[in-house]
């Protein structure tokens, strides 16, 4: 079964708006106006999530039209800045409270390379073109074991050892790559969600072995700040285990016709997690993923 995030979004009728890799600023989306979550998601689609380390009541939502912040209590969103580019590979810095990295496409077209914000997403600066760039990292992650180590996939797995300023090509990505997650224990370890299962790398991503026995599509993988590995696996649901352990816990067996694409955990309260589905829904759990509610609906 062939599956990846781009094809998932196209199949669900979301990404067909993005022919050519860029969109004009979405109609009705304003950098100053508060917008109900449902209205925002009707006009754009999600490319990443992160809980605001400075304000855990805010969920940062990277979209095809820039970065937005959701007030979790009110259900209202606001665009963080006038930067309305298509943000791919969006990831929060594990140490810097207001730090983010992203890649993707500028509104005028082309590729962004690697960009960074140190003020919560208000201003962005270009760090690097990457190897054979400007790159368009649809998968990117920062090592929680060593935040200077950043991984991305564009024409193969690339790695930076200086926070994203310079890059080297490391190895071929696993076939059918969908998502990556850097280990919280070892900066050289990388997890890969693919169309045929979940894999973990050896040193320098040279060689891969199965991290979970299921030979089914895995649409997301995430390692939280406390070293817990999460994955969403077709026919299994959401599962997790500690990095140093071998036994998996099945948190939630089914999401009806949904599968999960993006994931964020509150660094201060790891059992408080959020995810986005292929239908553009945002779901929230207060108990580590056992029970869920959909956000932005009455």
N, C-alpha and C positions, 0 to 999 in steps of 0.2 A: 504494500500500500504506500503510494507516494504522498507525502504530506510535508509542508513547511509553513511557516507563519504567513509568508506572502500569499501562497496558494490558499491557505485557510481563509484569509480575509477576502480574497477574490471570490472564493466559493460561497462565502456567506453574504456576498453582495456589498461589501464595505469598501474594498480597495479599488473597485472599478472607477471611482472618481479620480484615481491618481495616475492616469495614463501619462507617460513621459516622466514620472518620478517626482512631479512637483505640482502643487496646487496654489492658486491665489489664496489670499487670506479669506477664511470662511465667512460667508455672509452672516451678519448678525453677531459675530464673535468680537467683543470689544475688550481691550486691555484694561478698561476701567469699570465696566458694568458687571454686576453680579448676575450670574446665569444659573438657573436650576440645572443640576447634573443631567437630567433627562434631555433637556434642550441642547446642552453642549454635545452630548453623545449622538444626538440626531444630526449634527452638523459636521462631525469629524469622527475620527476613530483613534483608539488608544495604541501607543507604542511602548509604554512603560509606566511603572508605578513606583513610588517611594514615600514612606512616611516622613514628614518633615521632622528632622532631628531637633529643631528649635521649638517646634510647636506640634506635639503629637496629635492635636485635634485637626491637623491639616494633612490631607493626602495629596501628594504631588502627582499630577497626571500628565505625562508626555504624550503629545498628540501629533497628528498630521499638520496642525496649525499652532505649534508652539507649546509652551509649558503652562499648565493651569493648576490652581490649588483649589481643592475641595474642602470646604468647612464641613467636617464630618457630622457635627450636630445639626446644622441648618440645612445641609444638602445643597448649598449654593457654591458655585465655582466662580473664580476670577482668573483672568489671564495675568500671568506674572509680569510680563513686559510686552513691548511692541515687537519683540523677536518672534516672528510667526512662522519660522521654518519648520520643516518636517523633521521631527526629532526621532531618530532611530538609535538603538543601542543605549538608551538612557539608563544611567546608573548613578546612585548616590554614593558619595565618598564615605567610606566606613569610619573615618576619623574626623574630618573637617565638617562641622555642623551645617555649613551652608554651601558645601561643595557638591558639584555634579559634573559628570562627563556625558557627552552625547556625540552622535554622528548623524548622518542622514543627508537631507537635501535642502538647500536654500530655496526660498520661494521662487527665485528667478530661474531655477534649474541647476543641474550639475550635482556634485557631491560636496559635503561640508568638510570632509576630513574628520579630525578629532577636535572637538571644541570643549571648553570648560567654563564653568561659572563658579565664582567663590562668594557670591552674595545671594544665594538662594534662587538663582535663575533669572535675576533681573538683567544682568549684563553677561555676555558671553564673549570669549576670546578664542581664537584658533590656536591650538597647540601644535598640530602637526598634520601633514598630508598622509602620514603612514607610508607603508611600502607600496609602490606602484599605484599611488594615489593621485588625487585626493580619494581617500577611501570612503566607503559607505558601509560602516560596520552595522549590520542588523543585529549582531550578537556581540556584546562587549561586557566585561566584568572586571572589577577591581578586586585584587586579593585582599582579604581581611587579615591574612597572615603577614603580609607586607604590602601596604597600600601604594608603594612605588611600582609594584608589578600590576600591569593591566594587560588583559587579553582581548583580542578581537579577531573576527573572521572576515577576510576580504581577499579572495584569491588564495586562500590558505590561512592557517592560524598564524597570527602575528602577536608579538609580545613586546611590551615596553617595560623597561626597568627603571625609568625615571619619571613615572607619573603621567606618561602619555606624550612626552616631548619628542622622543625618538623611538623608532620601532625596528624590529627585525622579524624576518619570516622564519618561523620555527619548524612547521611541519604541515602536511596536508590535514585538512579537517576530516573527521569521520564522514563517510558517505551518508547523505540525507540529514545533515546537521539542521537542527531546529533551534537549539538554545545551548548556552554554555553557562557554567557557574564555577568560580574560583573557590578553592578550598579555604576554610578558615584556619586550618592547621598547618598547611604546607604551601608556600607560594609557587611551587613547581607542579602542584596537583591541580588538574582541571577535570570537571565533569562535563559530559556532552549528552544532551538529549537529542535523539535521532529518530528517524522513521522506523528503525528496527530495534530500539531499546535504549537503555541508559548505560553509558560507558564512563570509565574513569581512566585517566592517562597515567603513564609512567613519566619519568623525568623528561622535560622538554617536549611533552606531548608526543614522544616517539613510541608509538604502540599504545593500544587501548585494550582494556578488558571490561567485561560486563560488571556493572555495579548493582544490577538488579536482574533476576533471572527472566523476567518477562520479555519476550521477543515481539513487542508491540510498539506502536508510536508513542513517544514521550514528548509532550508538547511544552513542558517547562521543567526547568531544574533550577533550584535556588539553594544556596547555603546561607543560613541566617547568622547573625553576629555571634550567637552562642554555639556555633558549630553544628547545627542541625541541618541535615540534607533533606530537602523536599523535592518531590517530583510528581507530575501528573501523568499517569500511564493509562492508555486506552484499556478498557475492561478491568482495570484495577482501581481507578480513581486516584485520590490524593494520598500519597504515602510519605513516610518520613523515617529517618533513623539518624542517630548520632554518627559523626564521621568515623569515630573509632570503633564502632560496633558493626555487626553483620546482620542483625535481625531487623526487619522492616516492620513498622506499624502502619496499618491501613486506617487512615483517619476518616475518610468519607468515601464510600464505595461508588456512589453514582451521583451525577449532576444532571440526570435526565438526558436531554440532547445536547448538553453543554460540554465543552472541554475547556481547560484553563490555559491561558496564554502568558499572562504576566502575574507577578507575585510580589508582595511587599509585606515585611513584618516590622512592627514597631520595635526599634532597638531597645527601648526602655522596658517594654512589655512584650516579649517575643510571642506569647500566646495570642496576641492581637494581630491578626493578619488580614490582608486584602488581596483580592485577585480580580482579573478581568477575563471574560470569556470571549469566544469567537463571535458571539452575538453583540459584543460591545457593552455587556453588562458589567457593573462593578459589584462584587460580593464582599461581605465582611464577616469575620468570625472573631469571637471574643474568647474562644476556648481551644485555640490552636488548630482549628480546621475541622472539628467534629460537627459543628452546627454553623449554618450560614444564613445570612439575610441579604436580600438585594438592596442596594443603596439607590436613592434617588427616585423611589416610588412611594406613593401615599399608602 
